[in-house]
Amino acid sequence: MKKTKGTGVMLFGMFAIIVIIAVFILAGNGAKKEAASKEIRVGLLLYRGDDTFISTLRSYIEEKAKEYERTEGIKVTLDILDAKSNQNTQNNQVDRLLELGCNALCVNIVDRFAASVVIDKAMAADVPVIFFNREPVEEDMNRWEKLYYVGADAKESAVLEGKILVDAYRKDPASLDRNGDGTVSYVLLEGESNHQDSLIRTEWSIQTLKDGGVPLEKITGGIASWERSQASAMMEQWLTDYPDQIELVICNNDDMALGAIDAIERAGILPGTIKLAGIDATPPGVEALKAGKLFGTVEADKEGYANAIFGIAASLSRGLPIDESIKLENGKYFWCSQKGLTQADDHSLAYVKFVDENEETIDMDDYSGYGYEDNTYPDTVYINDVLCYVERADEGLYISICSDADCDSVTEIYINAWTRVIPKAAYDHRNDILILEMGSNGGWKNDYDELIKQYQNIIDNSYYADYIIVGDTDNPGESADIYQDVYDNNGNYAGLHATLWEQALYDAFGEHFLNTRLYLMENALSDCGLTPTENDIIDIQTGNLPEQIRADFTHFNSYGYYSKAKAIYLKGIELGYWN
């Protein structure tokens, strides 16, 4: 079985469950509910969700949507779809989102030359479109007044990348000209052949180097289509074909630079021997920069980027003028600010402590989260995409982002309360699939709203893009949930259909909720090749799980765990998480 995504499993409840996913073939689709009144619905279409920059930008957009809900009191439904680099798929996704009643579409177009199809569909439905990251041709953008584009100017990105290298050469020619022959020998890793950003970044990064007086000699180059794995394979071959000749690797983005770094490390070449420059300042790219593996990168203001995308969409969805803070060029284009980052920049600002709105230090004496005590990643978290280390101090908890242990002389800086702190484990698995189960002993105190809030907080703060909520499998009437009874209001066995608990989770999470109990009632015996006994039949007729798959009313035997694993697997297929 080939999975489309990695699978990260987190189970919460009375007991951890080891789930062995077997291979089955079944597909299905759940239906989504219509948007409620007093809400906006925004479609977010990605050309490829596993692209590191796009994935990072998506997280920022999701944060902006949540912030908008809090500040404006407007319910926001954000429908996110991944075209997986297929324009036909994306065209069909546009149809689906328009049918769902989206008020605006934010489109990371697969093929910039095919934008007219999307535009035609949107115009017919009178739904505005905010293109981002991949700019449609000018003729298409001029077809309708409700078309917008948000991005980072590709020429500016390239010039900044080139300037990083020019400045390094002027300061010390040997920093690039490793062999001292008076020429900087380079290889070039490019994005897609027909992508305007790739073409522009290639042209202007090289031109900036030439204009800056850097003597260049191109060894070779290749199109790696923005991908780390392709770049790694190319670089590995180049290191074989041109041993000891490559002094500089110029990359159209960070992912390809990281791929080249992977090949360099496999070849046993020390970090920094070959200089590499990228664009995007993705979290892995910045981490490589701080580790001395990447020489420089270019950072677009991702928060401003996301704010413009969602801000335009939200305003148009409500029929409001676009906020004046979003400065549009020609009434259509928003260009994000950018800056170059180098190894010389000081990313180690030392002690960071949490303060409230009055800049009073927050008492962290009772702090026990994020792996401070015992964890695979002890003391390690991300704050604003910067890797930090949890430390104790007399005043409470500090966050150190020092690169070494000697931080005594560095000035304190402050961050606001409620700033997002991400455990390294969650950050490292942010592209995986989150599987959650909280049982009746999960600490939600028989309050469905609290249960839903706990689930939502985990989802919102885990960096997981995709998730499954696994329903409880207690027998109705025997659960710790005081609201769950044997009988419903009509005197029928409550468990024959969704219980109050299960219905509350379905209402909150829709197709992401797996009603595990009902699945097992209907399918567990056949899944395991078991013949129903008299007791099994009675159990099922009264809304309980069949006796043959249980150890008690809550816990399974091996048959029950097998069927539960299959249920999770089939739900993943339904949601498009794996094949």
Secondary structure, DSSP 8 states (H G I E B T S, - for coil): --BSS--EE---SSS---------------------SSEEEEEEEES-TT-HHHHHHHHHHHHHHHHHHHHH--EEEEEEEE-TT-HHHHHHHHHHHHHTT-SEEEE--S-GGGHHHHHHHHHHHT--EEEESS---HHHHTT-TTEEEEE--HHHHHHHHHHHHHHHHHH-GGGT-TT-SS-EEEEEEE--TT-HHHHHHHHHHHHHHHHTT--EEEEEEEE-TT-HHHHHHHHHHHHHHSTTT--EEEESSHHHHHHHHHHHHHTT--TTSSEEE-SB--HHHHHHHHTTS--EEEEE-HHHHHHHHHHHHHHHHTT----TTS--BTTTEEE--EEEEETTS-----EEEEE-TT--B---TT---TTSSS-SSTTEEEETTEEEEEEEETTEEEEE--SSS--TTS--EEEETT--EEEHHHHHTTTSEEEE---TTSS-TT-HHHHHHHHHHHHHTS--SEEEEE-----TTSSS-TT--SB-TTSSBGGGS--HHHHHHHHHHGGGEE-HHHHHHHHHHHHTT----HHHHHHHHTT---GGGBSSSS-B-HHHHHHHHHHHHHHHHHTTSB-
